[in-house]
Amino acid sequence: MTVNESKIRVNTFLQQTLNAIASKNEEAGSAFASILESEINVKQKSSSNETPIETLASSSQDEALVAFKEALRTKGALQFYQDYNFEKIEKMIEEKKAELMDKLGLGENAQPPLVGDERASALASLDEMLDAYRKQLQEKMQAEDELKQQTSTLSTFLQDLA
């Protein structure tokens, strides 16, 4: 067998293999397309059969999405993110305030209820604790943002190296 005959045999073998792989890929693609089409049909049929409650839930999700997009568009990404963090901090502070009020005896069900100087002292202490907690949360979120930024920068750098 000469070198040319060997090359022809190898080329023929490679071409047959390539054709087999191409036909399998085509079959897999058409199978995927048919599965996707059937799933879309099922989803369309089920969405047309939705109950009013399901329709209301999906419309409220749509409204929430539209509101989110509008807020993002009008405020800009940075302001939206800052407002989002502020809302998270305020929610956590409200939870902490309720917890501390119970611990300090300032709650509605406190027995015996605090009065006079004791109440004023407890309220001042509560304000100080909440201010410290707010600062702690802000520092924590700032540190998390910096860590995410550093991680993102490092990831980008490593991808550029690869």
Protein Blocks (a to p, Z undefined) as FASTA:
>chain_A
ZZklmmmmmmmmmmmmmmmmmmmmmmmmmmmmmmmmmmmmmmmmmmmmpcfklmmmmmmm
mmmmmmmmmmmmmnommlmmmmmmmmmmmmmmmmmmmmmmmmnopafklccddehjllmm
mmmmmmmmmmmmmmmmmmmmmmmmmmmmmmmmmmmmmmmmZZ
